Amino acid sequence: MTTNMKGAHILVESLKREGVETVFGIPGGANLPTFDALHRSSLKVILTVHEQGAAHMADGYARATGKVGVCLATSGPGATNLVTGIATAFMDSIPVVAITGQVRTSVIGNDAFQEADTIGITRPVTKHSFLVKDPREMARVVKEAFYIASTGRPGPVLIDLPVDATVNEAEFVYPERVNIRGYRLHAEPEIPRDAIRNVAEAIARSRQPVIYAGAGVLHAGASAELAELARTTRIPGSPHRHRGAV
Amino acid sequence: MPERPASQDLLIGIGARFDDRVTGKPDEFAKRAKKIHIDVDPSSINKTVVVDYPIVGDVKRVLQELNRLVKPLDTREWLATIEEMRRKYPLTYREKKKLLPQFVIQQISEVTKGTAVVATGVGQHQMWVAQFYQFNTPRSIITSGGLGTMGFGLPAAIGAQFGRPDAVVWDIDGDGSFQMTAQELATAARHHLPIKVAIMNNQHHGMVRQWQDLFYEGRHAQSRLNPVDFVKLAEAYGCAGIRVEQKADVRRAIERAMSVHDRPTVLEFMVEEAENCWPMIAPGKSHDQMLGTYEALKQEGGIPQHRHAEPDEEAKLSLG
Protein backbone atom coordinates (compact mmCIF):
# COMPACT_ATOMS: atom_id res chain seq x y z
CA MET A 1 0.00 0.00 0.00
CA THR A 2 1.31 3.42 -0.82
CA THR A 3 0.20 6.78 0.49
CA ASN A 4 0.04 9.58 -2.00
CA MET A 5 0.96 13.14 -1.12
CA LYS A 6 0.40 16.46 -2.79
CA GLY A 7 3.41 17.80 -4.70
CA ALA A 8 3.77 20.68 -2.25
CA HIS A 9 4.02 18.25 0.67
CA ILE A 10 6.55 16.17 -1.24
CA LEU A 11 8.54 19.36 -1.74
CA VAL A 12 8.48 20.17 1.97
CA GLU A 13 9.37 16.60 3.00
CA SER A 14 12.25 16.67 0.51
CA LEU A 15 13.54 19.98 1.89
CA LYS A 16 13.52 18.42 5.36
CA ARG A 17 15.50 15.43 4.06
CA GLU A 18 18.09 17.92 2.78
CA GLY A 19 18.44 19.34 6.28
CA VAL A 20 16.68 22.62 5.54
CA GLU A 21 15.46 24.43 8.65
CA THR A 22 14.82 27.99 7.47
CA VAL A 23 13.46 29.37 4.17
CA PHE A 24 12.90 32.95 3.02
CA GLY A 25 10.16 34.14 0.70
CA ILE A 26 6.79 35.67 -0.17
CA PRO A 27 3.56 33.86 -1.04
CA GLY A 28 1.43 34.68 -4.06
CA GLY A 29 -1.15 33.13 -6.36
CA ALA A 30 1.04 30.51 -7.97
CA ASN A 31 2.86 29.27 -4.86
CA LEU A 32 -0.01 29.26 -2.33
CA PRO A 33 -0.05 25.43 -2.16
CA THR A 34 3.67 25.48 -1.35
CA PHE A 35 3.30 28.08 1.41
CA ASP A 36 0.30 26.20 2.80
CA ALA A 37 2.39 23.04 3.04
CA LEU A 38 5.29 24.98 4.59
CA HIS A 39 2.91 26.55 7.10
CA ARG A 40 1.83 23.07 8.23
CA SER A 41 5.42 21.86 8.59
CA SER A 42 8.17 22.32 11.17
CA LEU A 43 10.20 24.54 8.85
CA LYS A 44 10.83 28.14 9.83
CA VAL A 45 9.39 30.37 7.09
CA ILE A 46 10.61 33.96 7.04
CA LEU A 47 8.34 36.41 5.22
CA THR A 48 10.40 39.11 3.55
CA VAL A 49 9.22 42.48 2.27
CA HIS A 50 10.59 42.07 -1.24
CA GLU A 51 11.72 38.94 -3.10
CA GLN A 52 15.18 40.44 -3.66
CA GLY A 53 15.51 40.46 0.12
CA ALA A 54 14.56 36.76 0.23
CA ALA A 55 17.27 35.86 -2.29
CA HIS A 56 19.95 37.87 -0.46
CA MET A 57 18.88 36.39 2.89
CA ALA A 58 19.23 32.87 1.50
CA ASP A 59 22.63 33.93 0.17
CA GLY A 60 23.77 35.48 3.48
CA TYR A 61 22.51 32.39 5.32
CA ALA A 62 24.56 30.17 3.00
CA ARG A 63 27.72 32.28 3.28
CA ALA A 64 27.53 32.42 7.08
CA THR A 65 26.78 28.71 7.61
CA GLY A 66 28.13 26.83 4.60
CA LYS A 67 24.72 25.23 4.12
CA VAL A 68 22.41 25.66 1.12
CA GLY A 69 20.17 28.74 1.39
CA VAL A 70 16.56 28.50 0.20
CA CYS A 71 14.29 31.27 -1.12
CA LEU A 72 10.77 31.18 -2.54
CA ALA A 73 8.74 33.50 -4.73
CA THR A 74 5.57 33.36 -6.73
CA SER A 75 5.41 33.39 -10.53
CA GLY A 76 5.96 36.43 -12.78
CA PRO A 77 7.02 39.50 -10.76
CA GLY A 78 7.90 37.39 -7.71
CA ALA A 79 10.35 35.41 -9.80
CA THR A 80 11.77 38.42 -11.65
CA ASN A 81 12.32 40.18 -8.32
CA LEU A 82 14.55 37.27 -7.30
CA VAL A 83 16.83 37.67 -10.31
CA THR A 84 19.30 40.20 -8.83
CA GLY A 85 19.74 37.99 -5.78
CA ILE A 86 20.22 34.85 -7.87
CA ALA A 87 22.78 36.63 -10.07
CA THR A 88 24.62 37.85 -6.95
CA ALA A 89 24.88 34.27 -5.65
CA PHE A 90 25.93 33.02 -9.08
CA MET A 91 28.84 35.44 -9.41
CA ASP A 92 30.20 34.52 -5.97
CA SER A 93 29.51 30.75 -6.30
CA ILE A 94 27.06 30.59 -3.39
CA PRO A 95 24.83 27.50 -2.97
CA VAL A 96 21.23 28.72 -3.12
CA VAL A 97 18.07 26.89 -4.20
CA ALA A 98 15.37 29.26 -5.49
CA ILE A 99 11.85 27.82 -5.71
CA THR A 100 9.41 29.76 -7.86
CA GLY A 101 5.70 29.35 -8.50
CA GLN A 102 4.56 29.09 -12.09
CA VAL A 103 1.18 29.23 -13.83
CA ARG A 104 -0.40 25.82 -14.37
CA THR A 105 1.11 23.75 -17.13
CA SER A 106 -1.98 23.96 -19.37
CA VAL A 107 -1.59 27.74 -19.78
CA ILE A 108 2.21 28.09 -19.89
CA GLY A 109 3.04 30.20 -22.93
CA ASN A 110 -0.41 31.81 -23.05
CA ASP A 111 0.54 35.11 -21.37
CA ALA A 112 -1.46 34.00 -18.35
CA PHE A 113 -1.79 36.29 -15.31
CA GLN A 114 1.58 36.67 -13.57
CA GLU A 115 3.30 34.48 -16.12
CA ALA A 116 6.97 34.91 -16.95
CA ASP A 117 9.46 32.56 -18.54
CA THR A 118 11.38 32.18 -15.28
CA ILE A 119 13.60 29.35 -16.53
CA GLY A 120 14.54 31.42 -19.58
CA ILE A 121 15.11 34.64 -17.64
CA THR A 122 17.33 32.97 -15.02
CA ARG A 123 19.25 30.57 -17.27
CA PRO A 124 22.36 32.78 -17.61
CA VAL A 125 22.56 33.34 -13.83
CA THR A 126 21.90 29.83 -12.51
CA LYS A 127 24.12 26.78 -12.39
CA HIS A 128 21.10 24.69 -13.38
CA SER A 129 17.31 24.93 -13.44
CA PHE A 130 14.34 22.55 -13.36
CA LEU A 131 10.71 22.84 -14.46
CA VAL A 132 8.63 20.26 -12.56
CA LYS A 133 5.47 19.33 -14.46
CA ASP A 134 4.61 16.18 -12.54
CA PRO A 135 4.73 15.69 -8.75
CA ARG A 136 6.32 12.28 -9.36
CA GLU A 137 9.48 14.20 -10.35
CA MET A 138 9.45 16.46 -7.29
CA ALA A 139 11.59 14.48 -4.86
CA ARG A 140 14.25 13.61 -7.45
CA VAL A 141 14.45 17.24 -8.61
CA VAL A 142 14.91 18.58 -5.07
CA LYS A 143 17.62 16.00 -4.38
CA GLU A 144 19.44 16.92 -7.61
CA ALA A 145 19.01 20.65 -7.06
CA PHE A 146 20.68 20.55 -3.64
CA TYR A 147 23.42 18.28 -4.95
CA ILE A 148 24.21 20.54 -7.91
CA ALA A 149 24.02 23.73 -5.82
CA SER A 150 26.48 22.49 -3.21
CA THR A 151 29.03 20.37 -5.11
CA GLY A 152 31.93 21.25 -7.39
CA ARG A 153 31.91 25.00 -7.91
CA PRO A 154 28.74 25.84 -5.95
CA GLY A 155 26.00 28.06 -7.32
CA PRO A 156 22.29 28.83 -7.41
CA VAL A 157 19.79 26.30 -8.78
CA LEU A 158 16.22 27.20 -9.65
CA ILE A 159 13.15 24.97 -9.37
CA ASP A 160 10.07 26.29 -11.21
CA LEU A 161 6.81 24.75 -9.95
CA PRO A 162 3.59 25.12 -11.97
CA VAL A 163 0.57 25.08 -9.65
CA ASP A 164 -0.57 21.63 -10.79
CA ALA A 165 2.77 20.04 -9.87
CA THR A 166 2.18 21.19 -6.29
CA VAL A 167 -1.53 20.23 -5.96
CA ASN A 168 -1.53 16.91 -7.82
CA GLU A 169 -0.58 13.85 -5.85
CA ALA A 170 2.14 11.25 -6.15
CA GLU A 171 3.88 8.67 -4.05
CA PHE A 172 6.70 10.07 -1.92
CA VAL A 173 9.94 8.19 -2.35
CA TYR A 174 13.08 10.09 -1.60
CA PRO A 175 16.00 8.96 -3.76
CA GLU A 176 19.07 7.66 -1.97
CA ARG A 177 21.58 8.96 -4.45
CA VAL A 178 21.78 11.18 -7.48
CA ASN A 179 22.67 10.13 -10.98
CA ILE A 180 22.79 13.16 -13.23
CA ARG A 181 23.87 12.65 -16.81
CA GLY A 182 26.58 15.07 -17.87
CA TYR A 183 27.36 16.32 -14.34
CA ARG A 184 30.73 14.88 -13.55
CA LEU A 185 32.63 16.29 -10.64
CA HIS A 186 36.30 16.90 -10.94
CA ALA A 187 36.52 16.01 -7.27
CA GLU A 188 35.70 12.43 -8.06
CA PRO A 189 38.31 11.26 -10.56
CA GLU A 190 41.94 10.86 -9.66
CA ILE A 191 43.74 14.05 -8.73
CA PRO A 192 46.52 14.96 -11.19
CA ARG A 193 49.52 13.72 -9.19
CA ASP A 194 52.15 14.51 -11.81
CA ALA A 195 50.96 18.08 -12.18
CA ILE A 196 50.94 18.51 -8.40
CA ARG A 197 54.52 17.22 -8.25
CA ASN A 198 55.50 19.87 -10.82
CA VAL A 199 53.84 22.51 -8.66
CA ALA A 200 55.77 21.34 -5.60
CA GLU A 201 58.99 21.63 -7.60
CA ALA A 202 58.09 25.14 -8.79
CA ILE A 203 57.45 26.13 -5.17
CA ALA A 204 60.80 24.66 -4.10
CA ARG A 205 62.57 26.74 -6.79
CA SER A 206 60.84 30.03 -5.93
CA ARG A 207 62.41 32.82 -3.89
CA GLN A 208 59.53 35.31 -3.66
CA PRO A 209 56.35 33.24 -3.65
CA VAL A 210 52.90 34.60 -2.84
CA ILE A 211 49.63 32.77 -2.19
CA TYR A 212 46.50 34.29 -3.73
CA ALA A 213 43.60 32.47 -2.08
CA GLY A 214 39.92 32.82 -2.96
CA ALA A 215 36.65 31.72 -1.45
CA GLY A 216 37.02 28.42 -3.34
CA VAL A 217 39.24 27.37 -0.44
CA LEU A 218 36.31 27.93 1.90
CA HIS A 219 33.81 26.15 -0.38
CA ALA A 220 36.15 23.14 -0.47
CA GLY A 221 36.51 23.13 3.32
CA ALA A 222 40.26 23.47 2.81
CA SER A 223 41.10 26.31 5.25
CA ALA A 224 43.23 24.00 7.41
CA GLU A 225 45.09 22.62 4.38
CA LEU A 226 45.82 26.14 3.13
CA ALA A 227 47.09 27.20 6.55
CA GLU A 228 49.30 24.11 6.61
CA LEU A 229 50.75 24.94 3.18
CA ALA A 230 51.55 28.49 4.28
CA ARG A 231 53.02 27.33 7.57
CA THR A 232 55.17 24.57 6.09
CA THR A 233 56.56 26.60 3.23
CA ARG A 234 56.49 29.98 5.01
CA ILE A 235 54.85 31.58 1.98
CA PRO A 236 52.91 34.82 2.64
CA GLY A 237 49.36 35.32 1.39
CA SER A 238 47.54 38.19 -0.22
CA PRO A 239 46.33 39.78 2.99
CA HIS A 240 43.17 41.39 4.34
CA ARG A 241 40.67 41.03 1.54
CA HIS A 242 40.26 37.33 2.13
CA ARG A 243 41.05 37.07 5.80
CA GLY A 244 37.39 36.70 6.60
CA ALA A 245 36.79 34.37 3.70
CA VAL A 246 39.58 31.90 4.26
CA MET B 1 60.26 53.79 -7.48
CA PRO B 2 59.52 51.49 -4.53
CA GLU B 3 59.24 47.79 -5.05
CA ARG B 4 55.74 46.53 -5.66
CA PRO B 5 54.15 43.21 -4.76
CA ALA B 6 54.36 42.59 -8.51
CA SER B 7 57.97 41.64 -7.90
CA GLN B 8 56.96 38.17 -6.69
CA ASP B 9 58.44 35.29 -8.70
CA LEU B 10 55.70 32.73 -8.05
CA LEU B 11 51.97 33.31 -7.67
CA ILE B 12 49.92 30.44 -6.24
CA GLY B 13 46.24 30.99 -7.06
CA ILE B 14 43.99 28.66 -5.05
CA GLY B 15 40.20 28.57 -5.43
CA ALA B 16 40.25 32.08 -6.83
CA ARG B 17 39.24 33.27 -10.27
CA PHE B 18 41.67 36.09 -11.10
CA ASP B 19 38.80 38.55 -11.47
CA ASP B 20 39.52 41.94 -13.03
CA ARG B 21 39.25 43.75 -9.70
CA VAL B 22 42.18 41.64 -8.49
CA THR B 23 44.35 41.59 -11.60
CA GLY B 24 43.96 45.13 -12.95
CA LYS B 25 45.33 44.97 -16.51
CA PRO B 26 45.67 41.19 -17.00
CA ASP B 27 48.79 41.41 -19.23
CA GLU B 28 50.64 43.31 -16.54
CA PHE B 29 49.44 41.23 -13.60
CA ALA B 30 52.34 39.66 -11.67
CA LYS B 31 54.27 39.82 -14.92
CA ARG B 32 57.53 38.42 -13.59
CA ALA B 33 55.88 35.54 -11.72
CA LYS B 34 55.30 31.98 -12.78
CA LYS B 35 51.65 31.26 -12.05
CA ILE B 36 49.92 28.28 -10.52
CA HIS B 37 46.12 27.98 -10.58
CA ILE B 38 44.32 25.31 -8.57
CA ASP B 39 40.54 25.31 -9.11
CA VAL B 40 37.62 22.89 -9.26
CA ASP B 41 36.13 24.72 -12.25
CA PRO B 42 38.01 24.03 -15.51
CA SER B 43 36.39 27.05 -17.18
CA SER B 44 38.14 29.37 -14.71
CA ILE B 45 41.61 28.27 -15.76
CA ASN B 46 43.33 30.54 -18.31
CA LYS B 47 40.17 32.67 -18.52
CA THR B 48 41.67 36.07 -17.72
CA VAL B 49 45.28 35.23 -16.89
CA VAL B 50 47.26 32.52 -18.66
CA VAL B 51 48.99 30.34 -16.08
CA ASP B 52 52.03 28.08 -16.17
CA TYR B 53 50.73 25.35 -13.86
CA PRO B 54 46.96 24.72 -14.21
CA ILE B 55 45.47 22.14 -11.86
CA VAL B 56 41.79 21.20 -12.08
CA GLY B 57 40.62 19.45 -8.97
CA ASP B 58 39.06 19.63 -5.56
CA VAL B 59 41.14 22.21 -3.69
CA LYS B 60 41.15 20.21 -0.46
CA ARG B 61 42.45 17.02 -2.05
CA VAL B 62 44.99 18.84 -4.20
CA LEU B 63 46.34 20.73 -1.18
CA GLN B 64 46.51 17.54 0.87
CA GLU B 65 48.66 15.97 -1.83
CA LEU B 66 50.73 19.13 -2.24
CA ASN B 67 51.31 19.37 1.51
CA ARG B 68 52.89 15.91 1.43
CA LEU B 69 55.42 17.10 -1.16
CA VAL B 70 56.45 20.60 -0.11
CA LYS B 71 59.33 21.40 2.19
CA PRO B 72 60.13 24.53 4.19
CA LEU B 73 61.51 27.36 2.05
CA ASP B 74 63.96 29.95 3.19
CA THR B 75 61.69 32.97 2.76
CA ARG B 76 63.28 35.05 5.52
CA GLU B 77 64.62 37.65 3.11
CA TRP B 78 61.30 37.82 1.21
CA LEU B 79 59.23 38.12 4.39
CA ALA B 80 61.58 40.83 5.61
CA THR B 81 61.13 42.70 2.33
CA ILE B 82 57.34 42.50 2.67
CA GLU B 83 57.54 43.59 6.29
CA GLU B 84 59.72 46.53 5.28
CA MET B 85 57.26 47.56 2.56
CA ARG B 86 54.41 47.22 5.01
CA ARG B 87 56.20 49.56 7.38
CA LYS B 88 57.19 52.08 4.72
CA TYR B 89 53.86 52.13 2.90
CA PRO B 90 51.11 51.40 5.41
CA LEU B 91 47.44 51.38 4.55
CA THR B 92 46.32 54.67 5.96
CA TYR B 93 44.17 57.77 5.83
CA ARG B 94 44.55 61.40 6.77
CA GLU B 95 42.63 62.96 9.62
CA LYS B 96 39.95 65.47 8.68
CA LYS B 97 37.67 67.72 10.66
CA LYS B 98 34.57 65.67 10.04
CA LEU B 99 34.00 62.09 11.10
CA LEU B 100 35.72 59.58 8.82
CA PRO B 101 34.23 56.21 7.89
CA GLN B 102 37.61 54.48 8.20
CA PHE B 103 37.78 55.54 11.85
CA VAL B 104 34.24 54.30 12.50
CA ILE B 105 35.00 50.89 10.95
CA GLN B 106 38.22 50.59 12.98
CA GLN B 107 36.21 51.28 16.11
CA ILE B 108 33.59 48.64 15.21
CA SER B 109 36.45 46.22 14.59
CA GLU B 110 37.98 46.96 17.98
CA VAL B 111 34.74 46.77 19.96
CA THR B 112 33.79 43.46 18.31
CA LYS B 113 37.40 42.19 18.51
CA GLY B 114 37.23 41.25 14.82
CA THR B 115 34.85 38.39 15.55
CA ALA B 116 31.58 39.76 14.15
CA VAL B 117 29.97 38.56 10.95
CA VAL B 118 30.06 41.67 8.76
CA ALA B 119 27.84 42.11 5.71
CA THR B 120 28.28 45.10 3.42
CA GLY B 121 26.65 46.96 0.59
CA VAL B 122 28.73 47.98 -2.41
CA GLY B 123 30.95 51.01 -2.78
CA GLN B 124 33.47 52.94 -0.70
CA HIS B 125 32.27 51.56 2.63
CA GLN B 126 32.70 48.03 1.26
CA MET B 127 36.36 48.70 0.45
CA TRP B 128 36.93 50.34 3.82
CA VAL B 129 35.47 47.30 5.59
CA ALA B 130 37.93 45.09 3.71
CA GLN B 131 40.75 47.46 4.69
CA PHE B 132 39.94 48.40 8.27
CA TYR B 133 37.91 45.59 9.79
CA GLN B 134 40.38 43.06 11.17
CA PHE B 135 38.64 39.79 10.32
CA ASN B 136 39.76 36.86 12.42
CA THR B 137 37.43 34.01 11.51
CA PRO B 138 36.27 32.32 8.31
CA ARG B 139 32.76 33.00 6.93
CA SER B 140 32.72 36.42 8.52
CA ILE B 141 32.85 38.83 5.56
CA ILE B 142 29.63 38.68 3.58
CA THR B 143 29.92 40.90 0.57
CA SER B 144 28.87 40.95 -3.06
CA GLY B 145 32.35 40.79 -4.55
CA GLY B 146 31.44 39.62 -8.04
CA LEU B 147 28.16 41.17 -9.13
CA GLY B 148 28.59 44.20 -6.86
CA THR B 149 24.97 44.33 -5.78
CA MET B 150 24.10 47.48 -3.84
CA GLY B 151 21.43 46.69 -1.27
CA PHE B 152 22.98 43.31 -0.48
CA GLY B 153 24.11 44.20 3.05
CA LEU B 154 20.92 44.37 5.12
CA PRO B 155 19.16 41.24 3.81
CA ALA B 156 22.46 39.30 3.78
CA ALA B 157 23.01 40.26 7.42
CA ILE B 158 19.48 39.12 8.26
CA GLY B 159 20.10 35.76 6.54
CA ALA B 160 23.42 35.39 8.38
CA GLN B 161 21.78 36.10 11.75
CA PHE B 162 19.10 33.46 11.11
CA GLY B 163 21.83 30.97 10.21
CA ARG B 164 24.03 31.84 13.19
CA PRO B 165 21.74 33.10 15.98
CA ASP B 166 24.63 33.35 18.45
CA ALA B 167 26.90 35.44 16.23
CA VAL B 168 27.23 39.21 16.45
CA VAL B 169 26.09 40.36 13.00
CA TRP B 170 26.75 43.80 11.54
CA ASP B 171 25.72 45.34 8.25
CA ILE B 172 28.22 48.09 7.49
CA ASP B 173 26.53 50.02 4.71
CA GLY B 174 26.38 53.23 2.75
CA ASP B 175 23.34 55.49 2.60
CA GLY B 176 23.02 54.72 -1.13
CA SER B 177 23.29 50.93 -0.83
CA PHE B 178 21.17 50.73 2.32
CA GLN B 179 18.19 52.49 0.74
CA MET B 180 17.98 49.93 -2.05
CA THR B 181 16.64 47.26 0.36
CA ALA B 182 16.00 49.25 3.55
CA GLN B 183 12.45 47.90 3.80
CA GLU B 184 13.84 44.61 5.12
CA LEU B 185 14.26 46.34 8.48
CA ALA B 186 10.65 45.19 8.89
CA THR B 187 11.74 41.56 8.55
CA ALA B 188 14.57 42.01 11.07
CA ALA B 189 12.33 43.86 13.55
CA ARG B 190 9.55 41.31 13.34
CA HIS B 191 11.93 38.54 14.41
CA HIS B 192 13.70 40.68 17.02
CA LEU B 193 17.05 40.13 15.34
CA PRO B 194 19.80 41.97 17.21
CA ILE B 195 21.64 42.94 14.00
CA LYS B 196 23.53 46.24 13.93
CA VAL B 197 23.28 48.40 10.82
CA ALA B 198 26.01 51.03 10.58
CA ILE B 199 25.25 53.51 7.79
CA MET B 200 28.19 55.61 6.60
CA ASN B 201 26.00 58.53 5.59
CA ASN B 202 27.86 60.79 3.16
CA GLN B 203 24.73 61.72 1.17
CA HIS B 204 26.33 60.48 -2.01
CA HIS B 205 26.91 57.46 -4.11
CA GLY B 206 30.44 57.92 -2.78
CA MET B 207 32.37 55.71 -5.17
CA VAL B 208 30.58 57.23 -8.15
CA ARG B 209 31.37 60.70 -6.81
CA GLN B 210 35.02 59.68 -6.35
CA TRP B 211 35.27 58.46 -9.96
CA GLN B 212 33.58 61.65 -11.19
CA ASP B 213 36.18 63.69 -9.32
CA LEU B 214 39.02 61.60 -10.70
CA PHE B 215 37.93 60.91 -14.26
CA TYR B 216 35.08 63.35 -15.12
CA GLU B 217 36.53 66.67 -14.00
CA GLY B 218 34.40 66.78 -10.88
CA ARG B 219 31.03 66.83 -12.62
CA HIS B 220 28.79 65.12 -10.08
CA ALA B 221 26.16 63.72 -12.40
CA GLN B 222 23.39 62.28 -10.25
CA SER B 223 25.71 61.07 -7.50
CA ARG B 224 24.31 63.32 -4.76
CA LEU B 225 21.56 61.80 -2.63
CA ASN B 226 18.72 63.40 -0.78
CA PRO B 227 19.26 63.72 2.97
CA VAL B 228 17.33 61.10 4.93
CA ASP B 229 16.71 60.92 8.66
CA PHE B 230 17.76 57.31 9.22
CA VAL B 231 17.01 57.48 12.95
CA LYS B 232 13.38 58.25 12.19
CA LEU B 233 13.33 55.56 9.53
CA ALA B 234 14.72 53.00 12.01
CA GLU B 235 12.15 53.97 14.61
CA ALA B 236 9.34 53.78 12.06
CA TYR B 237 10.24 50.11 11.56
CA GLY B 238 10.50 49.39 15.30
CA CYS B 239 14.29 49.44 15.40
CA ALA B 240 16.55 51.46 17.67
CA GLY B 241 18.15 54.45 15.98
CA ILE B 242 21.32 56.33 16.94
CA ARG B 243 22.89 59.28 15.11
CA VAL B 244 26.59 60.03 15.55
CA GLU B 245 28.25 63.22 14.34
CA GLN B 246 31.33 63.54 16.55
CA LYS B 247 34.36 61.34 16.71
CA ALA B 248 34.18 61.37 20.50
CA ASP B 249 30.75 59.72 20.43
CA VAL B 250 31.58 56.84 18.09
CA ARG B 251 32.81 54.33 20.63
CA ARG B 252 29.94 54.86 23.03
CA ALA B 253 27.37 54.52 20.25
CA ILE B 254 28.86 51.22 19.07
CA GLU B 255 28.90 49.92 22.63
CA ARG B 256 25.31 51.00 23.09
CA ALA B 257 24.29 49.14 19.92
CA MET B 258 26.07 46.04 21.24
CA SER B 259 23.93 46.14 24.36
CA VAL B 260 20.64 46.01 22.42
CA HIS B 261 19.56 42.36 22.11
CA ASP B 262 15.83 42.47 21.39
CA ARG B 263 15.70 44.39 18.12
CA PRO B 264 17.85 45.75 15.32
CA THR B 265 19.87 48.93 15.87
CA VAL B 266 20.55 51.42 13.10
CA LEU B 267 23.58 53.65 13.64
CA GLU B 268 23.74 56.64 11.36
CA PHE B 269 27.26 58.06 11.12
CA MET B 270 27.39 61.52 9.53
CA VAL B 271 30.69 61.16 7.70
CA GLU B 272 32.86 63.40 5.52
CA GLU B 273 31.33 63.67 2.05
CA ALA B 274 34.53 64.24 0.12
CA GLU B 275 36.55 61.34 1.54
CA ASN B 276 38.11 59.09 -1.10
CA CYS B 277 38.93 55.43 -0.90
CA TRP B 278 42.65 54.80 -1.39
CA PRO B 279 44.64 53.26 -2.84
CA MET B 280 42.89 52.36 -6.08
CA ILE B 281 43.73 51.04 -9.52
CA ALA B 282 42.00 52.94 -12.29
CA PRO B 283 40.12 50.91 -14.91
CA GLY B 284 42.44 49.29 -17.44
CA LYS B 285 45.56 50.13 -15.43
CA SER B 286 48.02 47.84 -13.72
CA HIS B 287 49.12 47.43 -10.10
CA ASP B 288 52.21 49.64 -10.48
CA GLN B 289 49.99 52.53 -11.63
CA MET B 290 48.12 52.56 -8.33
CA LEU B 291 46.58 55.90 -7.28
CA GLY B 292 46.43 57.37 -3.78
CA THR B 293 49.34 55.40 -2.40
CA TYR B 294 50.98 56.29 0.88
CA GLU B 295 53.67 58.38 -0.89
CA ALA B 296 51.03 60.27 -2.86
CA LEU B 297 49.02 61.05 0.26
CA LYS B 298 52.19 62.22 1.98
CA GLN B 299 53.07 64.53 -0.90
CA GLU B 300 49.61 66.08 -0.68
CA GLY B 301 50.71 67.29 2.72
CA GLY B 302 50.39 66.14 6.28
CA ILE B 303 51.71 62.97 7.82
CA PRO B 304 49.05 60.34 8.04
CA GLN B 305 48.08 59.86 11.63
CA HIS B 306 46.50 56.48 11.52
CA ARG B 307 48.03 53.26 10.45
CA HIS B 308 46.47 50.00 9.75
CA ALA B 309 46.98 47.73 12.73
CA GLU B 310 49.61 45.10 12.01
CA PRO B 311 48.21 41.60 11.84
CA ASP B 312 49.79 39.53 14.58
CA GLU B 313 52.40 36.88 13.81
CA GLU B 314 49.95 34.00 14.21
CA ALA B 315 47.43 35.55 11.83
CA LYS B 316 50.13 36.08 9.24
CA LEU B 317 51.26 32.48 9.40
CA SER B 318 47.80 31.02 9.29
CA LEU B 319 46.86 33.42 6.49
CA GLY B 320 43.72 33.76 8.60
Interface residues (C-beta under 8 A of the other chain):
Chain A: T22 F24 K44 I46 L47 T48 V49 H50 Q52 G53 A54 A55 H56 M57 A58 D59 G60 Y61 A62 R63 A64 T65 G66 K67 G69 T84 G85 A87 T88 F90 M91 D92 G152 R153 L185 H186 A187 I191 P192 R193 A195 I196 R197 N198 V199 A200 A202 I203 A204 R205 S206 R207 Q208 P209 V210 I211 Y212 A213 G214 A215 G216 V217 L218 H219 A220 G221 A222 S223 E225 L226 A227 E228 L229 A230 R231 T232 T233 R234 I235 P236 G237 P239 H240 R241 R243 G244 A245 V246
Chain B: P5 S7 Q8 D9 L10 L11 I12 G13 I14 G15 A16 R17 V22 A30 A33 K34 I36 I38 D39 V40 D41 P42 S44 D52 Y53 P54 I55 V56 G57 D58 V59 K60 R61 V62 L63 Q64 E65 L66 N67 L69 V70 K71 P72 L73 T75 E77 W78 L79 T81 I82 L91 V117 V118 A119 A130 Q131 Y133 Q134 F135 N136 T137 P138 R139 S140 I141 I142 S144 G145 G146 L147 T149 G151 F152 L154 P155 A156 A157 I158 G159 A160 F162 G163 R164 A167 V169 T181 Q183 E184 A186 T187 R190 H191 P311 A315 K316 L317 S318 L319 G320
